[in-house]
Amino acid sequence: MSPRKTPTKAAQRGEILTLPSGSLKVRVYAGKDPLTGKKHFLTETISHKVPDHHKVAERTRTKLLNQVDERRAPRTTATVNMLMDRYEEHLNVDRSTEIGYRRNIRLHIRPLLGERQLGKDLHGETWDSFNATLKQCSQHCGGKGKFIEHRKAGEHECTDKCKVHTCKGLSDSTIRKIYSCLSGAMKLALRWGWITVNPLDVATQPKAPKSKPHPPSADEAALIVNEAFRDFDWGMLVWLTMVTGFRRGELCGVRIADVDFAQRVLTVEVAVGQEGGQTWETDPKDHQKRRIALDEATWNLLLVYFEQIKSAAAEAGIALAPKGKLFSRSIDHSTPLKPDTVSQRYSRMCQRLGVKTNLHALRHYSATELIAAGVDPRTVAGRLGHGGGGSTTLKVYSAWRSEADQRAASTLTGRMPAPPIALDQTGKVVSTLEPKVTGPYRKIAADLRGAIACGALRPGDALPTVQELTTRYGVSAGTANRAVAELKAAGLVQASRGKRAIVLDPSDASTQSAEVVELRPKHTVQ
């Protein structure tokens, strides 16, 4: 019978390293990063000051190994591509949003995450690498070098639109839209039982960027309007955008029938969407119908514009289409303008003028001018089609709200009574109010001062004696003396030791000394 072989000991996974300080570093191999291909380790350091730190390090190694094993044994082998296939089948959003979602899935999610398993590869390191790749380059070139970005695929003759590639990362707002697609897909995976934990819980998404509108200044707006009205049709479009704050899709979707010529009101209930060369009608962004009142100048311009397009159609022997658009390249106005075409023409015009702006900035111009003029945010929100009852408007245009508050404060100040203060010769603030009577001696002095002012006590008359004052007011002789001394200091009376105080003529008041002399009665009550 052959001897029993001693089983070989399995190789230990993970390692515990001793650092120069005596602390222990636990390191466990966790595979390769799904995006970069680099080796990834789970590490944790145990301080040498921890009691039994060697045993603690062993327990830590076991914990990290369990984490690695959990990642390698997911509940499902479904990949992100499989999930996105099902997610796109269940998309239930408007056409413009759907186009944006499908574009982000095609250009960013599938190339970078498509082959990753939902329960295995989507951990914190994956999301950090995903974010870094998106912020580094929108083409995900990985810094491999320069190449030509052609204006279209296939064989073609290159023009100035075929440029050398320059790495430019995606904006935070675009990355948030990508995460929005992922979030919707992961919620479906949770509902279907593909996963039990949402992998996005450990992802760090960019914060929502703060809106920083840059409307054209008053001088720039005047320059833009003057240039636009070289072509009346184009000038009318730019003017209406500036006055109403329409989005470009809403502007292209306005129908002639939406103009109420009797009530001077313009209705917004249709917008035009565009993808490439295709256009379609859709609801406005807020999915609500809204009515906008028009000012006198805009109304008159619309009347002239309407007569002009009606005359142009009559000259061609046709009538305006029943559902014709207000702005159109066709004579009967049956087809809408393309939003991209409007934006491009406006940008080229501003570039010629040397003004750095875009068509959407006219929407900001309309909002900021209304707020600065004192229009309440709820009304501004209604004209712009903002939700939240004005909260969005306040958040976006808070700087101009502050300006309106300052103007309101100035208006209020002009209607307020003048404050009872003044500046003396030294620039010190002094009160113009009569001093408040707070002490007994001040009440006596105030009464005597009033008697002198009304003529009850005339120049040369003697003041009541100290004894009379003490009896009348129920005060001590010292208090009565102090009241008389205050009148003397004010130059209203003349008083000296042993004599009654005499009311002075105002012309003699300047000869009195400001020195206070204590007056004593002839008979002091002990």
Summary of the structure (lengths in Angstrom):
residues: 526
radius of gyration: 42.6
end to end distance: 137.3
largest distance: 148.9
contacts: 1362
relative contact order: 0.05
helix: 47%
strand: 11%
